[in-house]
Amino acid sequence: MKLKDILPSRLGFGAAPLGNMFRAIPEDEAQATVEAAWADGIRYFDTAPFYGAGLAEIRMGAALRGKPRDQYVISTKVGRLILDEVEDVSARDLGEKGEVFKHGRPNKIVNDYSEDATYRSIEDSLKRLGTDHVDIVFVHDVAQDFYGDQWLGVFESARKGAFRALDRMRNEGVIKAWGLGVNRVEPIEILLALDEPKPDAFLLAGRYTLLDHSHALQRALPMVADRGLGIVVGGPYSSGALVGGPNFEYAPATLATLAKVAAIKAIADRHGISMKAAGLQFSLAHPTVAAAIPGASRPGRIAEDSAALQEKIPASFWRELREARLVDPAAPLPIGG
């Protein structure tokens, strides 16, 4: 089944902030944020065990409890098991993302991409979410940003374990689709070069945004398109940098990144459009992109994202971006060409 046939809309909800990403979010604020998404018509919710060591799944499950299960789509991820045992959160080895979830639960996180762990991870997610099934499963973070020089070995472990397990579950109708949920394009390219197994979709975070998209356009997105598969864009605002935040790639933005943001914003201001609209509509303009899932930790952000999707952007804005070489010449734009 094609990703665009599974997802109910082009705007989804990225639940990483519900895992206390960067800050401790009050419980009532987390619940109100998911409720705001539901009230705004969002019916696609993406989460993962990794987000706050199970916290995001628990909170999402509580917020969606009582909602008709056939009216929304959930994607979650495998590759990490969350244990009842607790650990020193500050001592976790999370590659480049060490500080991201320091406010999450202290439950021990174990990296395990084996077949048995894949089944167990999904069972655990179902319990935390309070549901009897998930629709899409992504294999989480089999890439350089988490595993450094060892990432190819981790990928191989997933190939022998998680990939085969999820292929089987999809073929048996237990899930509708599976793929990779990553912040890098190389794992996608390697998986698509294999004869087996056969993924359906990918969640690519941060690599197809207005600030960073050239690398994805070279190989990964054409390979996805050639196979008729789909992409969910995570982090369309580049960890907030695009819309005035201090972070890019989960870390303080560099001066070069801030300069690029300022150049785009100057053009956006001249045309009277918001940076959220520019970022969201750019990511969704690529034909392989089925949806984008901005993260939100406050209810008010939901209305902003919805308005950004509907905002009218003049073709002259996109032409000026292209003339200023602020977008790749190969990038499809909402005006076409």
Summary of the structure (lengths in Angstrom):
residues: 337
radius of gyration: 18.9
end to end distance: 28.6
largest distance: 56.1
contacts: 1167
relative contact order: 0.13
helix: 46%
strand: 16%
